[in-house]
Amino acid sequence: MRGRHGFSHRRFVHPENANRRERGTCEFSFRGTYDEIVEPEKIVYHAYFGQAVTRVTVEFFEHGGGTKVVLTQEGLPDETFSKNVAQGAAESFDKLDFLLAGQAVVTQ
């Protein structure tokens, strides 16, 4: 299971690619600890948002010549926090799509 699948996994692992979220004049940061990395299948980490700590699982599946990414977050403290995190995740995936658009991936 190589090719685009592994490429997306490497993009996601490097914290410089997704450790900050910017929206307008607002900036949001978090820190995290990787618990498990299984190339090219999944990444599990704990994200620390001040007092809130969530467990995040990111799974990568081959899908139609590309990669399907499934993000699961556990331990979100309330509905408002959950909505904000979901919006941030959606924005991050949109940015990742933009960065990857038009890039050819060569595998060996």
C-alpha positions as CSV (number, residue, x, y, z in Angstrom):
1,M,0.0,0.0,0.0
2,R,2.2,2.8,-1.3
3,G,1.8,5.7,-3.7
4,R,-0.6,8.4,-2.9
5,H,-1.6,6.6,0.3
6,G,1.9,6.9,1.8
7,F,2.4,10.4,0.5
8,S,-0.7,11.7,2.4
9,H,0.4,9.9,5.5
10,R,3.9,11.7,5.5
11,R,2.2,15.1,4.9
12,F,0.1,14.5,8.0
13,V,2.8,13.4,10.3
14,H,5.0,16.5,10.1
15,P,3.8,19.0,12.6
16,E,4.9,22.0,10.6
17,N,2.1,21.1,8.1
18,A,-0.8,21.4,10.5
19,N,0.0,22.6,14.0
20,R,-1.7,26.0,13.7
21,R,-5.1,27.1,12.4
22,E,-5.6,30.6,11.2
23,R,-8.9,32.2,10.4
24,G,-9.2,35.9,9.7
25,T,-7.4,37.6,12.6
26,C,-7.8,34.7,15.0
27,E,-5.1,32.2,15.6
28,F,-5.6,28.9,17.4
29,S,-2.8,26.6,18.5
30,F,-2.5,23.2,20.2
31,R,0.1,20.8,21.1
32,G,0.0,17.0,20.9
33,T,1.7,13.7,21.6
34,Y,1.9,11.0,19.0
35,D,0.8,7.7,20.6
36,E,0.9,5.4,17.5
37,I,2.0,5.8,13.9
38,V,1.4,2.8,11.6
39,E,2.6,3.8,8.1
40,P,0.7,4.2,5.9
41,E,-2.5,3.2,7.8
42,K,-3.1,5.4,10.8
43,I,-1.9,8.0,13.2
44,V,-3.1,8.2,16.8
45,Y,-2.3,11.2,19.0
46,H,-3.5,13.2,22.0
47,A,-4.2,16.8,21.4
48,Y,-3.9,19.3,24.2
49,F,-6.2,22.3,24.0
50,G,-5.5,24.0,27.3
51,Q,-7.6,22.1,29.8
52,A,-9.2,19.9,27.2
53,V,-7.4,16.7,26.1
54,T,-8.7,14.7,23.2
55,R,-7.7,11.5,21.5
56,V,-7.4,11.8,17.7
57,T,-7.3,8.9,15.3
58,V,-6.5,9.6,11.6
59,E,-6.9,6.6,9.3
60,F,-5.8,6.4,5.6
61,F,-7.6,4.2,3.1
62,E,-6.9,3.7,-0.6
63,H,-9.9,5.0,-2.4
64,G,-10.5,5.4,-6.2
65,G,-6.8,6.0,-7.0
66,G,-6.4,8.4,-4.1
67,T,-6.6,8.4,-0.4
68,K,-9.6,8.7,1.9
69,V,-8.8,10.2,5.3
70,V,-11.0,9.5,8.3
71,L,-10.5,11.6,11.4
72,T,-12.1,10.5,14.7
73,Q,-11.8,12.6,17.8
74,E,-12.8,11.4,21.3
75,G,-13.1,13.3,24.6
76,L,-14.4,16.6,23.3
77,P,-15.8,18.4,26.4
78,D,-19.0,19.9,25.0
79,E,-21.0,20.6,21.8
80,T,-19.6,24.1,21.3
81,F,-16.0,22.8,21.5
82,S,-16.9,19.9,19.2
83,K,-18.3,22.3,16.6
84,N,-15.2,24.5,16.7
85,V,-12.9,21.5,16.4
86,A,-14.9,20.1,13.5
87,Q,-14.8,23.4,11.7
88,G,-11.0,23.6,12.3
89,A,-10.5,20.1,11.0
90,A,-12.6,20.9,7.9
91,E,-10.5,24.0,7.2
92,S,-7.3,22.0,7.7
93,F,-8.5,19.3,5.2
94,D,-9.5,22.1,2.7
95,K,-5.9,23.6,3.0
96,L,-4.4,20.1,2.6
97,D,-6.5,19.5,-0.6
98,F,-5.3,22.9,-1.9
99,L,-1.7,22.0,-1.2
100,L,-2.0,18.6,-2.9
101,A,-4.0,19.7,-5.9
102,G,-2.2,19.2,-9.1
103,Q,0.8,17.5,-7.5
104,A,1.9,14.4,-9.3
105,V,3.1,11.6,-6.9
106,V,5.7,9.2,-8.3
107,T,6.1,5.9,-6.5
108,Q,8.9,3.3,-6.8
